[in-house]
Amino acid sequence: MNRQTRTAAQSHIFGLRYTILQVALILSALLGLTTCSGAGSAVTAQAPTATVAEQAATSPAAAPSASDFSTTIRDVARQVKPAVVQITNEQVTFDSFTNQPFTVPAGVGTGVIYDDQGHILTNNHVIAGAQHLTVAFPEGQSVYTATLVGADPYTDLAVVKIEGTNLPVAQLGDSQQLQVGDWVVAIGNALGLPGGPTVTAGVVIALGRTVQEPGANGGQGPFLFDVIQTDTAINPGNSGGPLIDLQDKVIGINTLVAGQAEPGVPAQGIGFAISIDTAKAIASQLVANGHASHPYLGVETTALNPLIASRLGTTAKAGVAVVSVAPNTPAATAKLQPRDIITEIDGAAVADDATFAKIINSHKPGDTIDLTVLRGQQTIHVKATLAERPAPKSG
């Protein structure tokens, strides 16, 4: 679960992967701190038990006046922190001398309990590859083994479940009510420091962002859409934790932080959270079906730039060039070809890879789309019926 770098909106975006073993060595050397892990149990698929309760916030409460704002952040933390948990990803490795298997903590992240059945929202990258999952409450009150209900690498969301009674529950809000400049609070296990979650505060600095996650082995990961940008401090270990408004409602799931504006130039105060409206929709599918459904065309593309346009012999200024077409996919059925340039989908201009992915993602499997395609010197229209995106290959 090492952090990896990806360029998104001309920034290098770091997924908040956090390898507890590496950080433990640093902390023990510099601070004399240690991290603890509890016993885990094998991760198993969880049969559907419920759908996500609709908890959209009603009209926002009045903002606090200057005279009482001094305690507002404290009150939000006091209200929501009991439902914020630490998730430890435990994986099996083998002793180099005896070749015997043993379980080690491979990473730590955060999750938030969102219903009284023990369902916990978190990031997919927090639980990816786990053989065991351990959930610990703040202040070390209780430790549970958890089962994986479902995970969706395409939105970097996952739901795990614990069995318990009288569990604290955080209320899910309505991210459509957010405005730039709204105060927000992040709670999470930053750096895996002992003593319970870290609380930070800031504001929403942009809405509706599209960012790209880092992928495996330095490759490109999925695009995340309609993401909340905030200057609230988030760090490795905050992944999967809640971003909360001043009405104690969870309005985002903290996921990424900007690392560098460009090589050698660090970014300052820019983090990203998946909007809770997106998270609720995916979580409902994960609980009901164990997986989430996404549309799929079946092409690999690259954004058109002057160099690629020159190689393809086109004067087009925007669009995406088809690099490859996967066999037995909607794109293959529609007879799309490498070197095709897709400039529009259903009349909407395709500016780049992010726009292309967002338009496709706005549809459902089974929808038929009309693509405007430059093929050589000819403009043609190609209709394709989207399929359901296949599960990613493991390993």
ABEGO torsion letter per residue (X at the ends): XBBBBBBBGGBBBBBABBBAAAAAAAAAAAAGBBBBBBBBBBBBBBBBABBBBBABBBBBBBBBBAAAAAAAAAAAAAAAAAABBBBBBBBBBBBAAAGBBBBBBAEBBBBBBABAAGBBBBBAAAABGBABBBBBBBGGABBBBBBBABBBAAAGBBBBBBBBBGBBBBBBBBAAABBBGBBBBBBBBBGGBBGEBBBBBBBBABBGBBBBBBBBGGBBBBBBBGBBBBABBBBBGABGBBBBBAAGBBABBBABBBABABBGBBBBGBBBBBBAAAAAAAAAAAAAAGBBBBBBAGBBBBBBBAAAAAAAGBABABEBBBABBBBGBAAAAAGBBBGBBBABBGGBBBABAAAAAAAAAABBBGBBBBBBBBBEABBBBBBBBBBBBBBBBBX
